[in-house]
Amino acid sequence: MGVGKGMGRKRLPGLLIPGLMGLMALPVSAADLSVTQQSLPAPFAVESLESDQDGLAVIGSSRWARLRLDDGKISFENQEEPRASPAQRPGMLPGGSVTLGSGRIRAAWLNRPTERYRHGVLGDAIEAGGLAVDLADGRSLETVLGPGSVFEDLAPRLLDVDGNGQSDLVVVRSYLQRGAALAAFSVGTGGLRLLGQSPPIGRPNRWLNPIGAGDFDGDGRIELAAVVTPHIGGVLTLYRLEAGLLRPTTRQRGFSNHAIGSRQLGLAAILDVNGDSVVDLLVPNDNRRSLRVVSFVRRFAELARVDHEAQIASAIVVFGSEIDPQPRVAYVLADGTFVVLSFDLTP
């Protein structure tokens, strides 16, 4: 990363605009949403950001630091102790990672590397042919795909898809002839079973990038969010599990949460920014130079937009700490600028 801009702080008004695809944006409440942006040069080339009980860890290839907030000012504190090595499993996907859990599923990863689908959207032509888990009861389970599809992903996501309080596994499954689909697997009595899957995009070399799960429209039911074709007119899409199908329920154009060839998949976040007790989505626009904060309550609305001169290049991470629990959002731009956002409501 290049040298970023000097430390800056600016307050951006909440922005309500007409919704896309013919839907009109509605005011969310009588309060006004404002976004406070702080920025300074990142202390080194950032590879990842991790949120924990102490706040935010900023991680490079051989160094790491803690983000500090003192009297409203952000700074970095270099750490001397080494970071723990990431978990690994035999036969796992090169460049992939192990997802750790605290419930029934203790670890999940993609395995059985294969080159049968040479799309290369994640930087190489090696994808996964299998999905494996370790369970709290000591069992290890695996599901293996046939020759017509692969897992075009880096790690499973542990998300409750069906609302039963147990984590399921959400992955991108790509068909050699029909492109990517969103797939959810659960732990059944006989092993891993397909809980639900979205219709594939419809042609090869077309991909989608999941964001997460939540009740995004306030109706009490869980939706999965993803950006479909984030490199080609990205469409922010909500899916709901219905009779074994992840059915698309809402689509909005103008988003991108991935740069082609990159292994950074976390360019989006989930947070209730306007205090209505319904989570909102924070997703870059289609050229990744703006962060859009959007709601799907009643109708689609853009609550705020934060513009940048450089593209958003890192994961977008929500963090807080035991000392300062106010949730904030952090990410890094392609020019090396480290950005922290906080959200305020004024009656």
C-alpha positions in Angstrom: 0.0 0.0 0.0 1.1 3.5 -0.7 1.3 6.3 1.8 -2.1 7.4 3.0 -3.5 10.8 3.8 -2.7 12.6 7.1 -5.1 12.2 10.0 -8.4 13.7 9.3 -11.9 13.9 10.9 -15.1 14.9 9.2 -18.7 14.6 9.9 -21.0 13.4 7.1 -24.7 13.9 7.0 -27.0 10.9 6.6 -28.2 10.7 3.0 -31.7 9.6 1.9 -32.0 9.1 -1.8 -34.6 7.4 -4.1 -34.2 3.6 -4.0 -33.0 1.6 -7.0 -35.2 -0.5 -9.3 -38.2 1.7 -8.8 -38.4 1.5 -5.0 -38.7 4.8 -3.1 -36.5 5.4 -0.1 -38.3 6.2 3.2 -37.0 8.1 6.2 -36.1 5.6 8.9 -37.2 7.6 11.9 -37.6 11.2 13.1 -33.9 11.2 14.1 -31.1 12.3 11.8 -28.3 9.9 11.2 -24.8 11.3 10.9 -21.5 9.5 10.2 -18.2 10.6 11.8 -15.2 9.6 9.8 -11.6 9.5 11.1 -8.6 8.5 9.0 -4.8 8.3 9.2 -2.1 6.3 7.4 -2.1 2.6 8.2 1.1 1.7 10.2 2.1 -1.0 7.7 0.7 -2.9 4.8 -2.5 -4.4 6.3 -3.3 -8.0 5.5 -6.3 -8.4 7.8 -8.4 -6.8 10.6 -9.8 -8.8 13.5 -12.3 -7.7 16.1 -12.1 -9.1 19.7 -13.0 -8.1 23.2 -10.0 -5.7 23.3 -11.2 -3.9 20.2 -9.5 -4.2 16.8 -6.2 -6.0 15.8 -4.5 -4.6 12.7 -2.4 -7.4 11.2 0.4 -7.3 8.6 2.6 -10.0 7.2 5.1 -9.9 10.1 3.7 -7.2 12.4 0.5 -6.3 14.2 -0.9 -3.4 16.2 -3.9 -2.5 18.3 -6.1 0.4 17.3 -6.3 2.9 20.1 -9.0 5.5 20.7 -8.0 8.3 23.2 -10.3 11.3 23.6 -11.8 10.6 20.3 -8.5 10.3 18.4 -7.3 7.1 16.8 -3.8 5.8 16.8 -1.9 2.5 16.6 0.0 0.7 19.4 2.5 -1.8 18.0 2.4 -5.2 19.7 5.5 -7.2 20.6 4.0 -10.6 21.3 3.5 -12.8 18.2 0.1 -13.5 16.8 -1.1 -17.1 17.2 -0.7 -19.1 14.0 -4.0 -19.7 12.2 -5.6 -23.1 12.5 -4.8 -25.6 9.8 -6.2 -29.0 8.7 -4.6 -31.7 6.5 -5.8 -31.6 2.9 -7.4 -28.2 3.2 -7.7 -25.8 0.3 -4.5 -23.9 -0.3 -5.0 -20.3 0.8 -8.2 -21.2 2.6 -8.8 -20.9 6.3 -10.5 -22.8 9.1 -13.6 -21.3 10.6 -13.8 -21.9 14.4 -17.0 -22.1 16.3 -18.1 -22.5 19.9 -21.4 -24.5 19.4 -22.1 -27.8 17.8 -19.6 -27.1 15.0 -16.2 -26.4 16.4 -14.2 -26.1 13.1 -15.1 -26.1 9.4 -13.0 -25.9 6.3 -12.8 -26.5 2.6 -10.7 -29.4 1.3 -10.0 -31.7 -1.7 -8.3 -29.1 -3.9 -9.3 -29.4 -7.6 -8.6 -27.6 -10.9 -11.7 -28.8 -12.7 -13.2 -25.2 -12.7 -10.6 -22.8 -13.9 -12.3 -19.5 -13.2 -9.6 -18.0 -11.0 -11.8 -15.3 -9.4 -10.0 -15.7 -6.1 -6.5 -15.5 -7.5 -5.8 -19.0 -8.8 -7.6 -21.9 -10.5 -7.6 -24.1 -7.5 -11.0 -24.6 -5.9 -12.4 -27.1 -3.3 -14.2 -30.4 -3.9 -15.2 -31.0 -0.3 -16.4 -29.4 2.9 -15.3 -30.8 6.3 -16.3 -30.2 9.9 -15.2 -31.2 13.4 -18.1 -31.4 15.9 -18.3 -30.8 19.7 -19.1 -34.5 20.2 -15.8 -35.6 18.6 -17.1 -36.6 15.2 -15.6 -35.4 11.9 -18.0 -35.1 8.9 -17.4 -34.4 5.3 -19.4 -33.8 2.1 -17.8 -34.3 -1.3 -19.1 -32.7 -4.5 -19.4 -34.6 -7.8 -17.5 -33.6 -10.9 -20.0 -31.0 -12.0 -19.4 -28.4 -9.3 -16.8 -27.0 -6.8 -16.8 -24.8 -3.7 -15.5 -21.5 -5.2 -14.8 -20.0 -1.8 -12.1 -19.8 0.9 -13.9 -20.8 4.1 -17.4 -21.8 5.2 -19.4 -19.3 7.2 -21.1 -20.4 10.4 -24.6 -18.8 10.2 -28.0 -19.8 11.5 -30.0 -20.1 8.3 -33.2 -21.8 9.5 -33.7 -20.0 12.8 -33.3 -23.0 15.1 -30.4 -21.5 17.1 -27.8 -23.8 15.6 -25.0 -22.7 13.2 -25.3 -23.9 9.6 -22.5 -23.8 7.0 -22.9 -21.2 4.1 -20.6 -21.5 1.1 -20.4 -20.6 -2.6 -21.0 -23.6 -4.8 -20.1 -23.1 -8.5 -21.3 -25.3 -11.3 -19.0 -25.8 -14.2 -21.8 -25.0 -16.7 -24.2 -22.8 -14.6 -22.0 -20.6 -12.4 -22.3 -19.8 -8.7 -25.0 -20.5 -6.2 -25.4 -19.8 -2.5 -25.5 -23.1 -0.6 -26.3 -23.9 3.1 -25.4 -27.2 4.7 -26.5 -28.4 8.2 -25.5 -31.2 10.5 -27.9 -34.0 10.2 -28.2 -37.4 11.9 -26.4 -39.1 9.1 -23.8 -36.4 8.3 -23.8 -33.1 6.5 -26.9 -32.4 4.4 -27.8 -29.7 1.9 -30.3 -27.4 3.8 -31.0 -25.1 0.9 -29.4 -23.6 -2.3 -30.1 -20.6 -4.5 -30.6 -21.0 -8.2 -27.2 -20.8 -10.0 -26.5 -17.5 -11.8 -27.0 -19.4 -15.1 -23.7 -19.3 -16.9 -20.1 -20.4 -16.1 -17.6 -18.0 -14.7 -20.2 -15.9 -12.9 -19.7 -15.7 -9.1 -21.3 -14.2 -6.0 -19.8 -13.2 -2.6 -21.9 -13.8 0.6 -22.1 -11.1 3.3 -23.9 -12.8 6.2 -27.3 -13.5 7.8 -29.8 -11.4 9.7 -33.4 -10.2 9.8 -32.7 -7.3 7.3 -36.3 -6.3 6.7 -37.7 -6.5 10.2 -40.3 -9.3 9.6 -38.8 -11.6 12.2 -37.4 -14.1 9.6 -33.7 -14.7 8.7 -32.3 -13.7 5.3 -28.9 -14.3 3.8 -27.3 -11.4 2.0 -24.8 -11.6 -0.9 -23.6 -9.6 -3.8 -24.2 -11.4 -7.1 -21.7 -10.7 -9.9 -19.7 -8.1 -7.8 -17.4 -7.4 -10.8 -20.2 -7.0 -13.3 -23.0 -4.6 -12.2 -23.1 -6.1 -8.7 -26.6 -6.9 -7.3 -27.1 -6.9 -3.5 -29.5 -9.8 -3.0 -31.4 -11.1 0.0 -32.3 -14.8 0.2 -34.8 -16.7 2.4 -34.9 -20.4 3.1 -38.2 -21.8 1.8 -38.8 -25.5 1.2 -35.2 -26.4 0.6 -34.6 -23.4 -1.7 -32.7 -20.2 -0.9 -35.1 -18.0 -2.7 -34.1 -14.5 -3.8 -36.6 -12.0 -2.2 -35.0 -8.6 -2.9 -32.4 -7.3 -5.4 -30.7 -3.9 -5.6 -28.0 -3.0 -8.1 -24.9 -0.8 -7.7 -22.8 -2.8 -5.2 -19.4 -4.6 -5.1 -17.9 -6.5 -2.2 -14.9 -8.0 -4.0 -12.1 -7.1 -6.4 -11.5 -9.8 -9.0 -8.4 -11.9 -8.2 -8.4 -10.8 -4.5 -8.7 -13.1 -1.5 -10.3 -10.4 0.6 -13.9 -11.5 0.8 -15.1 -9.5 3.7 -15.8 -6.1 2.0 -19.2 -5.7 3.8 -20.5 -5.5 7.3 -23.8 -5.9 9.3 -24.8 -3.3 12.0 -27.9 -1.5 13.2 -26.7 2.0 12.5 -30.0 3.9 13.0 -31.2 2.3 16.2 -34.4 0.8 14.9 -33.4 -2.7 16.2 -33.1 -4.1 12.7 -29.6 -4.7 11.2 -28.5 -2.7 8.2 -25.9 -3.5 5.5 -22.7 -1.6 4.9 -21.5 -2.5 1.4 -19.3 -0.6 -1.1 -20.8 0.8 -4.3 -20.0 -0.8 -7.6 -16.6 0.9 -8.0 -15.8 0.4 -4.3 -15.0 4.1 -3.8 -18.0 4.7 -1.6 -19.4 2.8 1.4 -23.2 2.6 1.2 -25.3 2.1 4.4 -28.6 0.6 3.4 -31.8 -0.6 5.0 -34.5 -3.0 3.8 -37.1 -2.2 6.4 -40.5 -1.7 4.6 -38.6 -0.6 1.4 -35.1 -0.2 0.4 -33.4 3.0 1.6 -29.9 4.3 1.5 -29.3 5.7 5.0 -25.8 7.2 4.4 -22.9 7.1 1.9 -19.2 7.7 2.7 -17.2 8.6 -0.4 -13.4 8.1 -0.8 -10.8 9.0 -3.4 -9.3 5.5 -3.3 -11.1 2.1 -3.4 -12.0 0.2 -0.3 -9.4 -2.6 -0.2 -9.7 -4.5 3.1 -12.4 -6.3 5.0 -14.9 -4.0 6.7 -15.0 -4.9 10.4 -17.4 -3.9 13.2 -15.6 -3.6 16.5 -16.0 -2.4 20.1 -14.3 -3.2 23.3 -15.2 -3.9 27.0 -13.9 -0.4 27.8 -15.6 1.3 24.9 -18.6 -0.8 23.7 -19.8 1.7 21.1 -19.7 -0.1 17.8 -17.5 1.4 15.1 -16.5 0.3 11.6 -13.0 0.1 10.3 -11.4 -0.6 6.9 -8.4 0.3 4.8 -8.3 2.0 1.4 -6.1 1.0 -1.5 -3.8 4.1 -0.9 -3.1 3.0 2.6 -5.6 5.2 4.4 -7.0 3.6 7.6 -10.7 4.6 8.1 -12.8 4.5 11.3 -16.5 5.3 11.1 -19.0 5.9 14.0 -22.7 6.5 13.7 -24.8 9.0 15.7 -28.5 9.8 15.9 -29.7 13.3 16.6 -33.4 13.6 17.7 
